[in-house]
Amino acid sequence: MSYTIDGHALGTITQERINKDAQLFQMPLPRTDSDKLIALDLFGVQRTITLDAVWTVVNGDIPTFLTWLDGLVNGEQITKVYATDTTGTSYNVFVNTVDYRRAEGEVNLITYSITMLEAKQVTS
């Protein structure tokens, strides 16, 4: 399987979670069962993509990989293209969070997670 952000390989993906949420406004009516729930589609749909991955660093060059990973969340984002073989689809995304870990004694191995939101670039 191949997973990339703007063409940059993401290593070994151990889990890909894609959640599409309608964010429905929900109003249960007092003293009624669930079939009386009022639901309104007011807020639009949101897709969240979460990856758990392992990156094997070539030649122990951990700082280069971590600099790239940190740069995904920089306060001045533009949309990036996330491509996945799982669905054969590409998504325009903003990277919401990056979390990485390195176990003691693991010289060339970084375990990390990335959470992305499918989004359209808005320009002023």
OpenMM code with the backbone's topology and positions (N, CA, C; nanometers):
from openmm import Vec3, app, unit

residues = "MET SER TYR THR ILE ASP GLY HIS ALA LEU GLY THR ILE THR GLN GLU ARG ILE ASN LYS ASP ALA GLN LEU PHE GLN MET PRO LEU PRO ARG THR ASP SER ASP LYS LEU ILE ALA LEU ASP LEU PHE GLY VAL GLN ARG THR ILE THR LEU ASP ALA VAL TRP THR VAL VAL ASN GLY ASP ILE PRO THR PHE LEU THR TRP LEU ASP GLY LEU VAL ASN GLY GLU GLN ILE THR LYS VAL TYR ALA THR ASP THR THR GLY THR SER TYR ASN VAL PHE VAL ASN THR VAL ASP TYR ARG ARG ALA GLU GLY GLU VAL ASN LEU ILE THR TYR SER ILE THR MET LEU GLU ALA LYS GLN VAL THR SER".split()
positions = [
    Vec3(0.0846, -0.1185, 0.0000),
    Vec3(0.0000, 0.0000, 0.0000),
    Vec3(0.0885, 0.1240, 0.0000),
    Vec3(0.0379, 0.2275, -0.0618),
    Vec3(0.1116, 0.3530, -0.0692),
    Vec3(0.0266, 0.4654, -0.0107),
    Vec3(0.0877, 0.5424, 0.0774),
    Vec3(0.0224, 0.6568, 0.1402),
    Vec3(0.1192, 0.7736, 0.1312),
    Vec3(0.0716, 0.8890, 0.0845),
    Vec3(0.1592, 1.0052, 0.0715),
    Vec3(0.0862, 1.1332, 0.1103),
    Vec3(0.1650, 1.2326, 0.1523),
    Vec3(0.1166, 1.3696, 0.1683),
    Vec3(0.2044, 1.4542, 0.0774),
    Vec3(0.1417, 1.5192, -0.0210),
    Vec3(0.2140, 1.5977, -0.1209),
    Vec3(0.3298, 1.5189, -0.1814),
    Vec3(0.3062, 1.3898, -0.2052),
    Vec3(0.4060, 1.3048, -0.2680),
    Vec3(0.5114, 1.2487, -0.1750),
    Vec3(0.5102, 1.2889, -0.0478),
    Vec3(0.6077, 1.2411, 0.0499),
    Vec3(0.5572, 1.1104, 0.1110),
    Vec3(0.6336, 1.0021, 0.0958),
    Vec3(0.5942, 0.8721, 0.1510),
    Vec3(0.5834, 0.8795, 0.3024),
    Vec3(0.4878, 0.8070, 0.3573),
    Vec3(0.4588, 0.8136, 0.5002),
    Vec3(0.5067, 0.6927, 0.5787),
    Vec3(0.5838, 0.6045, 0.5176),
    Vec3(0.6328, 0.4875, 0.5888),
    Vec3(0.5282, 0.3774, 0.5928),
    Vec3(0.5332, 0.2978, 0.6968),
    Vec3(0.4407, 0.1859, 0.7126),
    Vec3(0.3192, 0.2324, 0.7920),
    Vec3(0.2045, 0.2337, 0.7272),
    Vec3(0.0804, 0.2730, 0.7944),
    Vec3(0.0258, 0.1501, 0.8667),
    Vec3(0.0113, 0.1613, 0.9976),
    Vec3(-0.0420, 0.0498, 1.0758),
    Vec3(-0.1933, 0.0574, 1.0883),
    Vec3(-0.2477, 0.1796, 1.0727),
    Vec3(-0.3929, 0.1950, 1.0771),
    Vec3(-0.4321, 0.3255, 1.0097),
    Vec3(-0.5350, 0.3185, 0.9263),
    Vec3(-0.5940, 0.4370, 0.8636),
    Vec3(-0.7414, 0.4392, 0.9029),
    Vec3(-0.7834, 0.5487, 0.9654),
    Vec3(-0.9243, 0.5626, 1.0046),
    Vec3(-0.9808, 0.6836, 0.9312),
    Vec3(-1.0895, 0.6626, 0.8597),
    Vec3(-1.1568, 0.7717, 0.7903),
    Vec3(-1.2971, 0.7823, 0.8473),
    Vec3(-1.3284, 0.9003, 0.9016),
    Vec3(-1.4583, 0.9245, 0.9627),
    Vec3(-1.5261, 1.0383, 0.8877),
    Vec3(-1.6460, 1.0152, 0.8392),
    Vec3(-1.7256, 1.1190, 0.7741),
    Vec3(-1.8470, 1.1439, 0.8621),
    Vec3(-1.8580, 1.2668, 0.9128),
    Vec3(-1.9563, 1.2998, 1.0157),
    Vec3(-2.0492, 1.4098, 0.9651),
    Vec3(-2.1798, 1.3863, 0.9681),
    Vec3(-2.2781, 1.4851, 0.9242),
    Vec3(-2.2981, 1.5974, 1.0247),
    Vec3(-2.2481, 1.5805, 1.1465),
    Vec3(-2.2605, 1.6817, 1.2507),
    Vec3(-2.4049, 1.7304, 1.2663),
    Vec3(-2.4955, 1.6374, 1.2709),
    Vec3(-2.6379, 1.6710, 1.2785),
    Vec3(-2.6723, 1.7392, 1.4105),
    Vec3(-2.7556, 1.8409, 1.4008),
    Vec3(-2.8132, 1.9017, 1.5199),
    Vec3(-2.9201, 1.8050, 1.5690),
    Vec3(-2.9125, 1.7676, 1.6972),
    Vec3(-3.0050, 1.6686, 1.7518),
    Vec3(-3.0828, 1.7262, 1.8688),
    Vec3(-3.2134, 1.7053, 1.8670),
    Vec3(-3.2985, 1.7527, 1.9757),
    Vec3(-3.3968, 1.6418, 2.0123),
    Vec3(-3.3656, 1.5646, 2.1185),
    Vec3(-3.4625, 1.4665, 2.1647),
    Vec3(-3.5799, 1.5386, 2.2310),
    Vec3(-3.6959, 1.4873, 2.2117),
    Vec3(-3.8134, 1.5472, 2.2743),
    Vec3(-3.8360, 1.4843, 2.4113),
    Vec3(-3.8624, 1.5666, 2.5092),
    Vec3(-3.8832, 1.5145, 2.6447),
    Vec3(-3.9955, 1.4097, 2.6473),
    Vec3(-3.9734, 1.3058, 2.7246),
    Vec3(-4.0727, 1.2007, 2.7491),
    Vec3(-4.1148, 1.1275, 2.6233),
    Vec3(-4.0221, 1.1174, 2.5238),
    Vec3(-4.0519, 1.0412, 2.4018),
    Vec3(-3.9350, 0.9468, 2.3727),
    Vec3(-3.9628, 0.8505, 2.2864),
    Vec3(-3.8608, 0.7539, 2.2462),
    Vec3(-3.7778, 0.8112, 2.1307),
    Vec3(-3.6770, 0.7369, 2.0875),
    Vec3(-3.5810, 0.7859, 1.9877),
    Vec3(-3.6427, 0.8127, 1.8510),
    Vec3(-3.7557, 0.7501, 1.8192),
    Vec3(-3.8163, 0.7739, 1.6878),
    Vec3(-3.8795, 0.9133, 1.6771),
    Vec3(-3.8823, 0.9875, 1.7857),
    Vec3(-3.9367, 1.1241, 1.7855),
    Vec3(-3.8259, 1.2300, 1.7848),
    Vec3(-3.7004, 1.1851, 1.7780),
    Vec3(-3.5860, 1.2761, 1.7761),
    Vec3(-3.5962, 1.3719, 1.6572),
    Vec3(-3.5699, 1.4997, 1.6817),
    Vec3(-3.5620, 1.5969, 1.5737),
    Vec3(-3.4147, 1.6093, 1.5356),
    Vec3(-3.3831, 1.5845, 1.4094),
    Vec3(-3.2456, 1.5949, 1.3605),
    Vec3(-3.2449, 1.6872, 1.2395),
    Vec3(-3.1545, 1.7854, 1.2422),
    Vec3(-3.1441, 1.8813, 1.1323),
    Vec3(-3.0005, 1.8820, 1.0807),
    Vec3(-2.9870, 1.8838, 0.9491),
    Vec3(-2.8556, 1.8878, 0.8861),
    Vec3(-2.8191, 2.0336, 0.8618),
    Vec3(-2.7695, 2.1000, 0.9665),
    Vec3(-2.7418, 2.2436, 0.9620),
    Vec3(-2.5958, 2.2780, 0.9372),
    Vec3(-2.5052, 2.1917, 0.9773),
    Vec3(-2.3658, 2.2295, 0.9875),
    Vec3(-2.2755, 2.1791, 0.8763),
    Vec3(-2.3246, 2.0969, 0.7858),
    Vec3(-2.2390, 2.0421, 0.6817),
    Vec3(-2.1637, 1.9192, 0.7304),
    Vec3(-2.0895, 1.8591, 0.6380),
    Vec3(-2.0227, 1.7325, 0.6646),
    Vec3(-1.8732, 1.7552, 0.6835),
    Vec3(-1.8159, 1.6768, 0.7722),
    Vec3(-1.6721, 1.6858, 0.8001),
    Vec3(-1.6099, 1.5478, 0.7864),
    Vec3(-1.4977, 1.5388, 0.7144),
    Vec3(-1.4236, 1.4126, 0.7044),
    Vec3(-1.2927, 1.4290, 0.7819),
    Vec3(-1.2665, 1.3344, 0.8718),
    Vec3(-1.1427, 1.3312, 0.9481),
    Vec3(-1.0680, 1.2043, 0.9113),
    Vec3(-0.9397, 1.2185, 0.8818),
    Vec3(-0.8549, 1.1048, 0.8460),
    Vec3(-0.7444, 1.0969, 0.9504),
    Vec3(-0.7322, 0.9812, 1.0129),
    Vec3(-0.6288, 0.9608, 1.1144),
    Vec3(-0.5402, 0.8446, 1.0721),
    Vec3(-0.4103, 0.8686, 1.0760),
    Vec3(-0.3128, 0.7649, 1.0417),
    Vec3(-0.2266, 0.7337, 1.1627),
    Vec3(-0.2021, 0.6076, 1.1853),
    Vec3(-0.1007, 0.5620, 1.2794),
    Vec3(0.0066, 0.4964, 1.1937),
    Vec3(0.1317, 0.5325, 1.2165),
    Vec3(0.2371, 0.4868, 1.1265),
    Vec3(0.3684, 0.4641, 1.1984),
    Vec3(0.4571, 0.3954, 1.1288),
    Vec3(0.5929, 0.3729, 1.1741),
    Vec3(0.6855, 0.4152, 1.0602),
    Vec3(0.7848, 0.4969, 1.0941),
    Vec3(0.8830, 0.5414, 0.9961),
    Vec3(1.0180, 0.4854, 1.0356),
    Vec3(1.0782, 0.4102, 0.9447),
    Vec3(1.2128, 0.3617, 0.9656),
    Vec3(1.3066, 0.4624, 0.9021),
    Vec3(1.3879, 0.5250, 0.9824),
    Vec3(1.4749, 0.6325, 0.9375),
    Vec3(1.6020, 0.5734, 0.8779),
    Vec3(1.6362, 0.6186, 0.7583),
    Vec3(1.7559, 0.5710, 0.6907),
    Vec3(1.8781, 0.6439, 0.7469),
    Vec3(1.9825, 0.5701, 0.7778),
    Vec3(2.1089, 0.6247, 0.8266),
    Vec3(2.0937, 0.7050, 0.9559),
    Vec3(1.9940, 0.6756, 1.0385),
    Vec3(1.9790, 0.7445, 1.1661),
    Vec3(1.9474, 0.8920, 1.1548),
    Vec3(1.8917, 0.9370, 1.0399),
    Vec3(1.8643, 1.0795, 1.0176),
    Vec3(1.7272, 1.1178, 1.0734),
    Vec3(1.7141, 1.1060, 1.2037),
    Vec3(1.5883, 1.1361, 1.2713),
    Vec3(1.5520, 1.2846, 1.2624),
    Vec3(1.6464, 1.3792, 1.2822),
    Vec3(1.6091, 1.5209, 1.2777),
    Vec3(1.5440, 1.5640, 1.1458),
    Vec3(1.5889, 1.5112, 1.0326),
    Vec3(1.5295, 1.5481, 0.9032),
    Vec3(1.3839, 1.5053, 0.8963),
    Vec3(1.3557, 1.3818, 0.9374),
    Vec3(1.2179, 1.3338, 0.9342),
    Vec3(1.1305, 1.4125, 1.0317),
    Vec3(1.1784, 1.4367, 1.1533),
    Vec3(1.0992, 1.5089, 1.2522),
    Vec3(1.0763, 1.6540, 1.2108),
    Vec3(1.1721, 1.7150, 1.1442),
    Vec3(1.1534, 1.8514, 1.0928),
    Vec3(1.0417, 1.8535, 0.9896),
    Vec3(1.0399, 1.7551, 0.8998),
    Vec3(0.9317, 1.7457, 0.8009),
    Vec3(0.7975, 1.7249, 0.8711),
    Vec3(0.7947, 1.6326, 0.9673),
    Vec3(0.6710, 1.6010, 1.0384),
    Vec3(0.6190, 1.7238, 1.1125),
    Vec3(0.7056, 1.7938, 1.1847),
    Vec3(0.6660, 1.9156, 1.2553),
    Vec3(0.6160, 2.0220, 1.1586),
    Vec3(0.6767, 2.0300, 1.0419),
    Vec3(0.6393, 2.1310, 0.9428),
    Vec3(0.4995, 2.1137, 0.8859),
    Vec3(0.4400, 1.9965, 0.9067),
    Vec3(0.3029, 1.9753, 0.8583),
    Vec3(0.2026, 2.0631, 0.9325),
    Vec3(0.2336, 2.0982, 1.0573),
    Vec3(0.1483, 2.1851, 1.1384),
    Vec3(0.2320, 2.3076, 1.1721),
    Vec3(0.2101, 2.4165, 1.0973),
    Vec3(0.3009, 2.5298, 1.1125),
    Vec3(0.2327, 2.6645, 1.1316),
    Vec3(0.1015, 2.6681, 1.1430),
    Vec3(0.0321, 2.7944, 1.1657),
    Vec3(0.0019, 2.8738, 1.0393),
    Vec3(0.0572, 2.8323, 0.9275),
    Vec3(0.0325, 2.9005, 0.7997),
    Vec3(0.0033, 2.7974, 0.6908),
    Vec3(-0.0830, 2.7036, 0.7221),
    Vec3(-0.1057, 2.5922, 0.6309),
    Vec3(-0.1798, 2.6313, 0.5044),
    Vec3(-0.1436, 2.5614, 0.4003),
    Vec3(-0.2236, 2.5575, 0.2784),
    Vec3(-0.2627, 2.4113, 0.2620),
    Vec3(-0.3606, 2.3852, 0.1768),
    Vec3(-0.4037, 2.2465, 0.1623),
    Vec3(-0.2899, 2.1613, 0.1081),
    Vec3(-0.2890, 2.0386, 0.1537),
    Vec3(-0.1950, 1.9378, 0.1073),
    Vec3(-0.2771, 1.8260, 0.0442),
    Vec3(-0.2149, 1.7466, -0.0403),
    Vec3(-0.2847, 1.6350, -0.1028),
    Vec3(-0.2447, 1.5070, -0.0311),
    Vec3(-0.3449, 1.4404, 0.0282),
    Vec3(-0.3244, 1.3104, 0.0899),
    Vec3(-0.3763, 1.2058, -0.0070),
    Vec3(-0.2905, 1.1142, -0.0473),
    Vec3(-0.3288, 1.0073, -0.1398),
    Vec3(-0.3220, 0.8742, -0.0666),
    Vec3(-0.4240, 0.7936, -0.0861),
    Vec3(-0.4328, 0.6639, -0.0195),
    Vec3(-0.4711, 0.5552, -0.1192),
    Vec3(-0.4040, 0.4419, -0.1103),
    Vec3(-0.4400, 0.3269, -0.1929),
    Vec3(-0.5629, 0.2554, -0.1399),
    Vec3(-0.5969, 0.2797, -0.0130),
    Vec3(-0.7105, 0.2104, 0.0466),
    Vec3(-0.8359, 0.2315, -0.0370),
    Vec3(-0.8620, 0.3554, -0.0737),
    Vec3(-0.9796, 0.3864, -0.1549),
    Vec3(-0.9410, 0.4291, -0.2955),
    Vec3(-0.8110, 0.4410, -0.3231),
    Vec3(-0.7664, 0.4893, -0.4534),
    Vec3(-0.8036, 0.6353, -0.4738),
    Vec3(-0.8115, 0.7092, -0.3651),
    Vec3(-0.8607, 0.8462, -0.3677),
    Vec3(-0.7541, 0.9409, -0.3153),
    Vec3(-0.7635, 1.0666, -0.3588),
    Vec3(-0.6826, 1.1741, -0.3027),
    Vec3(-0.7764, 1.2729, -0.2357),
    Vec3(-0.7309, 1.3294, -0.1253),
    Vec3(-0.8093, 1.4284, -0.0520),
    Vec3(-0.7249, 1.5543, -0.0344),
    Vec3(-0.7867, 1.6708, -0.0468),
    Vec3(-0.7220, 1.7958, -0.0082),
    Vec3(-0.7433, 1.8096, 0.1418),
    Vec3(-0.6337, 1.8238, 0.2156),
    Vec3(-0.6432, 1.8203, 0.3613),
    Vec3(-0.5633, 1.9322, 0.4257),
    Vec3(-0.6021, 1.9617, 0.5484),
    Vec3(-0.5217, 2.0388, 0.6423),
    Vec3(-0.4801, 1.9408, 0.7505),
    Vec3(-0.3562, 1.9449, 0.7918),
    Vec3(-0.3092, 1.8580, 0.8994),
    Vec3(-0.3459, 1.9247, 1.0309),
    Vec3(-0.4255, 1.8559, 1.1103),
    Vec3(-0.4738, 1.9108, 1.2366),
    Vec3(-0.3785, 1.8818, 1.3521),
    Vec3(-0.3324, 1.7568, 1.3619),
    Vec3(-0.2405, 1.7211, 1.4703),
    Vec3(-0.1338, 1.6238, 1.4202),
    Vec3(-0.0175, 1.6327, 1.4835),
    Vec3(0.0921, 1.5394, 1.4619),
    Vec3(0.1420, 1.4982, 1.5993),
    Vec3(0.1585, 1.3695, 1.6184),
    Vec3(0.2069, 1.3170, 1.7462),
    Vec3(0.3106, 1.2106, 1.7143),
    Vec3(0.4303, 1.2229, 1.7697),
    Vec3(0.5311, 1.1207, 1.7438),
    Vec3(0.5991, 1.0767, 1.8725),
    Vec3(0.6517, 0.9524, 1.8662),
    Vec3(0.7142, 0.8890, 1.9807),
    Vec3(0.8378, 0.8125, 1.9342),
    Vec3(0.9358, 0.8073, 2.0195),
    Vec3(1.0533, 0.7251, 1.9925),
    Vec3(1.0864, 0.6484, 2.1192),
    Vec3(1.0856, 0.5178, 2.1096),
    Vec3(1.1128, 0.4332, 2.2261),
    Vec3(1.2624, 0.4329, 2.2560),
    Vec3(1.2939, 0.4245, 2.3811),
    Vec3(1.4334, 0.4153, 2.4248),
    Vec3(1.5005, 0.2974, 2.3543),
    Vec3(1.6152, 0.3218, 2.2972),
    Vec3(1.6898, 0.2157, 2.2296),
    Vec3(1.6538, 0.1983, 2.0831),
    Vec3(1.5475, 0.2607, 2.0366),
    Vec3(1.5084, 0.2526, 1.8953),
    Vec3(1.5771, 0.3653, 1.8193),
    Vec3(1.6918, 0.3373, 1.7627),
    Vec3(1.7731, 0.4393, 1.6986),
    Vec3(1.7120, 0.4883, 1.5675),
    Vec3(1.6499, 0.3999, 1.4925),
    Vec3(1.6023, 0.4350, 1.3586),
    Vec3(1.4513, 0.4194, 1.3407),
    Vec3(1.3752, 0.4246, 1.4475),
    Vec3(1.2327, 0.3981, 1.4372),
    Vec3(1.1516, 0.5073, 1.5065),
    Vec3(1.0589, 0.5688, 1.4337),
    Vec3(0.9685, 0.6694, 1.4876),
    Vec3(0.8260, 0.6170, 1.4707),
    Vec3(0.7493, 0.6173, 1.5770),
    Vec3(0.6074, 0.5835, 1.5714),
    Vec3(0.5314, 0.7151, 1.5785),
    Vec3(0.4351, 0.7347, 1.4874),
    Vec3(0.3660, 0.8635, 1.4853),
    Vec3(0.2208, 0.8500, 1.4416),
    Vec3(0.1444, 0.9569, 1.4680),
    Vec3(0.0048, 0.9675, 1.4259),
    Vec3(-0.0155, 1.1043, 1.3621),
    Vec3(-0.0995, 1.1081, 1.2611),
    Vec3(-0.1372, 1.2326, 1.1948),
    Vec3(-0.2889, 1.2346, 1.1842),
    Vec3(-0.3505, 1.3474, 1.2207),
    Vec3(-0.4940, 1.3669, 1.2019),
    Vec3(-0.5130, 1.4803, 1.1025),
    Vec3(-0.5918, 1.4532, 0.9975),
    Vec3(-0.6143, 1.5500, 0.8900),
    Vec3(-0.7633, 1.5757, 0.8731),
    Vec3(-0.7956, 1.6960, 0.8295),
    Vec3(-0.9333, 1.7321, 0.7965),
    Vec3(-0.9411, 1.7600, 0.6479),
    Vec3(-1.0356, 1.6956, 0.5797),
    Vec3(-1.0575, 1.7292, 0.4384),
    Vec3(-1.1109, 1.8716, 0.4330),
    Vec3(-1.0525, 1.9549, 0.3481),
    Vec3(-1.0911, 2.0950, 0.3471),
    Vec3(-1.0554, 2.1607, 0.2141),
    Vec3(-1.1183, 2.2732, 0.1912),
    Vec3(-1.0924, 2.3550, 0.0737),
    Vec3(-1.0105, 2.4757, 0.1185),
    Vec3(-0.9088, 2.5095, 0.0399),
    Vec3(-0.8274, 2.6278, 0.0701),
    Vec3(-0.9130, 2.7520, 0.0471),
    Vec3(-0.9214, 2.8379, 0.1493),
    Vec3(-0.9966, 2.9628, 0.1388),
    Vec3(-0.8958, 3.0763, 0.1260),
    Vec3(-0.9126, 3.1580, 0.0248),
    Vec3(-0.8239, 3.2721, 0.0073),
    Vec3(-0.9032, 3.4006, 0.0256),
    Vec3(-0.8361, 3.5028, 0.0755),
    Vec3(-0.9057, 3.6293, 0.1006),
    Vec3(-0.8882, 3.7242, -0.0145),
] * unit.nanometer
topology = app.Topology()
chain = topology.addChain("A")
for resn in residues:
    res = topology.addResidue(resn, chain)
    for name in ("N", "CA", "C"):
        topology.addAtom(name, app.Element.getBySymbol(name[0]), res)
